[in-house]
Amino acid sequence: MRYGGELRASARVAVALTVLGAVIHAAAVITRALGAGRVPWGNMYEFLTTGAFVAVAVFLVVLIRRDLRFLGTFVVGLAIIMLVAASIVFWTPVGHLVPALQSYWLIIHVSIAVISSALFTLTFAMSALQLLQSHRQKTTAGGGGDKLGFMRLVPSALSLENLSYRINALGFIGWTFTLMFGAIWAEKAWGRFWGWDTKEVWTFVIWVVYAGYLHARATRGWTGTRAAWLSIAGYLCVVFNFAIVNQFFSGLHSYSGL
């Protein structure tokens, strides 16, 4: 997936527009932070807008070394969905943080969680494309027609799987620190490292799913579509943790601002 000699004008234009959108998005996040007088991730609206920006920013940074432009539609599409949800469903006016969030651990814990989630967003898109590419390769190898012609611009299923595995490993390390630093922060805020709060439980569930994915692929030979589905399951847990747990489950982590 290194850059080759083929130049695609449409892809170059798309990347340029994505960079422009990311710059404007960054300005919006920064002005929100200045208006609030703090880091802009104290509620679901701020976390969504910041998370969408980080996902796109990580994608653009990775583009410097790897030609992942084929992921652009997925990544930008997810970012748009997050921004629409933030604007329509989770919009929250600027306000002060609850006392438990007024800590430097907010910056450490949440920033690592956002970056890890952005990496998982990339691997989710790659795993979804891996399933499509795998189906296409099997169909064409068996003499069937190529009904997914647009996938010719996407690397092979094996290449997608290998890179997804490496990025998931980085995201898993980040999520491990997210879990650890969250426990330390909980001890400082509430006097205990672990309390079986719904948010804590689902953060651990996400860690277990990705740990299972890495273990199954590295030691048990779970490759191909099984590995892709495990990666997708992990990301669905991330989405559930944020979109459902934050909104519908009460607990010490209910800081949605709704």
Backbone torsions as a table, in degrees:
resi	resn	phi	psi	omega
1	MET	NA	21.3	171.4
2	ARG	-76.3	160.6	-178.5
3	TYR	-67.5	132.5	178.8
4	GLY	-104.3	-161.1	-176.9
5	GLY	-86.6	-12.2	-177.0
6	GLU	-74.6	129.0	177.5
7	LEU	-109.7	127.8	178.7
8	ARG	-119.3	110.6	-175.5
9	ALA	-59.6	-40.7	-178.5
10	SER	-62.8	-39.4	179.2
11	ALA	-66.9	-38.8	179.0
12	ARG	-65.2	-40.5	177.8
13	VAL	-64.9	-41.3	-179.8
14	ALA	-62.5	-42.3	178.8
15	VAL	-65.5	-41.4	178.9
16	ALA	-61.3	-42.3	178.0
17	LEU	-66.1	-36.7	177.7
18	THR	-64.3	-41.5	177.1
19	VAL	-61.7	-44.5	178.7
20	LEU	-60.6	-45.3	178.2
21	GLY	-62.1	-38.4	179.9
22	ALA	-66.1	-36.9	178.2
23	VAL	-64.2	-46.3	177.8
24	ILE	-63.8	-40.6	178.3
25	HIS	-62.1	-43.2	178.1
26	ALA	-60.6	-40.2	178.3
27	ALA	-62.0	-39.0	178.9
28	ALA	-65.2	-42.9	179.6
29	VAL	-65.0	-41.6	-178.4
30	ILE	-66.6	-42.9	179.7
31	THR	-66.6	-33.3	174.8
32	ARG	-63.7	-43.2	178.8
33	ALA	-63.0	-42.4	178.9
34	LEU	-65.8	-39.4	179.3
35	GLY	-66.4	-35.7	-179.6
36	ALA	-84.7	-19.8	-177.7
37	GLY	71.1	29.0	-178.2
38	ARG	-163.5	179.6	175.9
39	VAL	-66.6	140.9	-172.5
40	PRO	-88.6	58.7	173.5
41	TRP	-149.0	52.6	-179.8
42	GLY	-95.4	-7.1	178.6
43	ASN	-151.1	-180.0	-173.9
44	MET	-67.4	-35.4	177.7
45	TYR	-60.7	-47.8	-178.2
46	GLU	-69.4	-37.0	179.6
47	PHE	-66.9	-39.1	179.6
48	LEU	-65.7	-47.7	-178.1
49	THR	-65.3	-42.0	177.9
50	THR	-68.2	-41.9	-180.0
51	GLY	-62.6	-40.1	178.0
52	ALA	-63.3	-41.3	178.7
53	PHE	-64.4	-44.9	-178.3
54	VAL	-63.9	-39.7	179.1
55	ALA	-59.6	-45.3	179.1
56	VAL	-68.7	-40.0	-179.5
57	ALA	-63.7	-43.0	178.0
58	VAL	-62.5	-41.7	177.6
59	PHE	-58.5	-45.6	-178.8
60	LEU	-67.6	-35.6	178.1
61	VAL	-66.0	-43.4	179.5
62	VAL	-63.7	-30.4	179.1
63	LEU	-60.6	-22.8	-179.7
64	ILE	-62.7	-35.5	-176.3
65	ARG	-105.6	-27.5	-175.7
66	ARG	-129.9	142.2	178.9
67	ASP	-83.5	84.0	-179.5
68	LEU	-107.2	28.6	-177.7
69	ARG	-62.1	-22.9	178.1
70	PHE	-66.1	-16.5	177.2
71	LEU	-86.0	-8.3	-173.4
72	GLY	-55.9	-43.6	-179.0
73	THR	-61.1	-41.8	179.6
74	PHE	-66.5	-51.1	-174.7
75	VAL	-65.0	-48.7	179.6
76	VAL	-65.9	-37.8	177.6
77	GLY	-61.2	-44.6	177.1
78	LEU	-64.2	-38.7	178.6
79	ALA	-63.2	-40.4	178.8
80	ILE	-65.0	-42.7	177.7
81	ILE	-59.7	-42.8	179.6
82	MET	-64.2	-40.3	-179.6
83	LEU	-69.4	-39.0	177.3
84	VAL	-64.3	-44.0	178.1
85	ALA	-62.5	-41.2	179.7
86	ALA	-62.9	-40.9	-175.6
87	SER	-75.7	-35.8	-173.4
88	ILE	-96.2	-43.6	-171.8
89	VAL	-96.6	-42.1	-168.7
90	PHE	-111.5	14.0	-177.2
91	TRP	-58.9	132.5	-178.1
92	THR	-137.3	129.7	178.7
93	PRO	-66.6	160.8	179.0
94	VAL	-61.8	133.7	179.5
95	GLY	-155.4	175.4	179.9
96	HIS	-80.9	154.3	177.3
97	LEU	-77.4	150.5	172.0
98	VAL	-66.6	155.6	-174.7
99	PRO	-53.2	-38.6	-176.8
100	ALA	-63.5	-25.0	-178.5
101	LEU	-91.2	-6.6	-178.5
102	GLN	-83.6	74.0	-176.3
103	SER	-152.7	151.1	175.9
104	TYR	-65.5	-18.0	177.3
105	TRP	-66.8	-22.0	175.8
106	LEU	-59.7	-44.6	-179.6
107	ILE	-65.1	-45.8	-176.4
108	ILE	-67.9	-53.8	-173.8
109	HIS	-65.3	-50.8	-173.6
110	VAL	-73.6	-36.9	-179.5
111	SER	-61.8	-41.6	178.4
112	ILE	-67.7	-38.0	177.7
113	ALA	-63.5	-39.9	-179.6
114	VAL	-66.5	-45.1	-180.0
115	ILE	-63.7	-43.1	178.6
116	SER	-62.6	-41.5	178.4
117	SER	-63.9	-35.8	177.5
118	ALA	-64.6	-41.3	177.0
119	LEU	-64.4	-40.8	177.8
120	PHE	-65.6	-29.9	176.1
121	THR	-64.0	-42.6	177.5
122	LEU	-61.9	-45.6	-177.0
123	THR	-70.6	-29.8	174.7
124	PHE	-61.9	-47.2	178.7
125	ALA	-62.5	-41.0	-179.5
126	MET	-67.3	-38.1	179.4
127	SER	-67.9	-39.0	177.1
128	ALA	-63.1	-43.3	177.3
129	LEU	-66.7	-33.8	178.0
130	GLN	-61.0	-42.0	178.8
131	LEU	-63.5	-42.3	178.5
132	LEU	-65.5	-43.7	-178.1
133	GLN	-67.2	-38.1	178.0
134	SER	-62.2	-44.0	177.8
135	HIS	-63.1	-41.8	179.7
136	ARG	-63.8	-43.9	-178.8
137	GLN	-64.1	-40.2	178.8
138	LYS	-67.1	-38.8	-178.9
139	THR	-66.6	-47.2	-178.9
140	THR	-68.7	-34.5	178.6
141	ALA	-66.0	-29.3	179.5
142	GLY	-87.0	5.8	178.0
143	GLY	91.1	5.3	179.3
144	GLY	-78.3	167.4	179.5
145	GLY	-74.8	152.9	179.6
146	ASP	-90.2	92.1	-179.8
147	LYS	-85.0	-7.0	179.1
148	LEU	-116.1	57.3	-176.2
149	GLY	-59.3	-30.4	-179.2
150	PHE	-65.2	-18.3	-179.1
151	MET	-75.3	-3.0	176.8
152	ARG	-66.8	-20.0	177.7
153	LEU	-82.9	-6.4	-176.7
154	VAL	-101.8	140.8	178.1
155	PRO	-60.6	173.2	-180.0
156	SER	-64.7	160.4	179.5
157	ALA	-59.7	-38.1	-179.6
158	LEU	-66.2	-41.2	178.0
159	SER	-63.6	-41.7	177.9
160	LEU	-62.6	-43.3	-179.0
161	GLU	-63.8	-43.3	-177.9
162	ASN	-64.7	-44.1	179.9
163	LEU	-70.4	-38.1	177.5
164	SER	-60.2	-40.1	179.1
165	TYR	-61.7	-42.9	-179.5
166	ARG	-66.0	-43.4	-179.5
167	ILE	-68.4	-38.5	176.8
168	ASN	-61.9	-35.6	177.8
169	ALA	-63.1	-41.6	176.9
170	LEU	-64.9	-44.8	178.7
171	GLY	-62.3	-36.3	179.2
172	PHE	-65.8	-39.6	176.8
173	ILE	-61.5	-45.0	177.7
174	GLY	-61.9	-40.6	-180.0
175	TRP	-68.5	-31.1	175.8
176	THR	-62.1	-44.3	176.9
177	PHE	-67.1	-34.4	175.7
178	THR	-58.7	-45.1	179.5
179	LEU	-65.8	-43.9	-178.7
180	MET	-65.2	-49.2	-177.7
181	PHE	-68.6	-31.0	175.4
182	GLY	-64.0	-38.7	178.4
183	ALA	-66.4	-41.1	178.6
184	ILE	-63.4	-43.5	179.1
185	TRP	-63.6	-39.6	179.3
186	ALA	-62.4	-37.1	178.4
187	GLU	-65.4	-38.9	-179.8
188	LYS	-73.3	-34.1	-176.6
189	ALA	-85.5	-40.1	-172.3
190	TRP	-122.7	-0.4	176.1
191	GLY	80.9	15.1	174.8
192	ARG	-150.9	148.9	-179.1
193	PHE	-78.7	-30.7	-175.3
194	TRP	-145.6	133.5	-178.1
195	GLY	-136.7	13.0	-179.6
196	TRP	58.6	29.6	171.1
197	ASP	-65.1	148.0	-175.0
198	THR	-55.5	-42.1	-179.7
199	LYS	-65.5	-40.4	178.4
200	GLU	-63.8	-42.3	-178.9
201	VAL	-62.6	-44.9	-177.3
202	TRP	-72.5	-30.0	172.9
203	THR	-62.6	-39.5	177.6
204	PHE	-70.2	-37.6	177.9
205	VAL	-60.2	-43.7	177.8
206	ILE	-59.4	-44.4	179.2
207	TRP	-60.3	-42.1	-179.3
208	VAL	-65.4	-43.1	-178.0
209	VAL	-62.6	-46.4	-179.6
210	TYR	-71.2	-33.4	174.5
211	ALA	-63.3	-41.4	177.1
212	GLY	-63.4	-38.9	177.9
213	TYR	-61.7	-49.5	-178.6
214	LEU	-64.2	-41.7	-179.1
215	HIS	-66.6	-45.7	-177.3
216	ALA	-63.7	-38.6	-178.1
217	ARG	-76.1	-37.5	-174.9
218	ALA	-79.9	-34.1	-172.4
219	THR	-117.5	-23.4	-175.4
220	ARG	-106.8	-0.3	177.4
221	GLY	74.1	22.6	177.4
222	TRP	-78.7	96.2	179.1
223	THR	-120.7	-179.5	177.3
224	GLY	68.2	-139.2	-173.4
225	THR	-66.0	-31.8	179.6
226	ARG	-63.5	-42.4	177.8
227	ALA	-64.9	-40.3	180.0
228	ALA	-62.5	-43.6	179.7
229	TRP	-65.8	-36.0	176.4
230	LEU	-64.5	-41.6	178.0
231	SER	-62.8	-42.6	178.1
232	ILE	-64.3	-40.6	178.4
233	ALA	-60.7	-40.1	178.3
234	GLY	-61.7	-41.9	-179.1
235	TYR	-69.9	-36.6	176.7
236	LEU	-61.5	-34.2	175.3
237	CYS	-66.4	-37.7	176.9
238	VAL	-62.0	-45.8	179.7
239	VAL	-63.3	-44.3	179.3
240	PHE	-61.5	-41.8	-179.3
241	ASN	-60.2	-38.5	-177.9
242	PHE	-86.2	-50.3	-171.6
243	ALA	-78.3	-35.1	-175.2
244	ILE	-98.9	-51.1	-176.4
245	VAL	-61.5	-44.2	-178.3
246	ASN	-63.3	-31.1	-172.2
247	GLN	-96.5	-34.9	-170.7
248	PHE	-112.6	-8.5	179.5
249	PHE	-113.3	126.2	179.0
250	SER	-82.5	152.7	-179.9
251	GLY	169.5	-175.5	-178.5
252	LEU	-68.9	-16.4	-179.0
253	HIS	-99.4	17.9	-178.1
254	SER	-82.5	78.8	-178.4
255	TYR	-115.8	29.0	-174.2
256	SER	-64.3	-26.5	-177.8
257	GLY	84.3	2.4	-178.0
258	LEU	-80.3	NA	NA
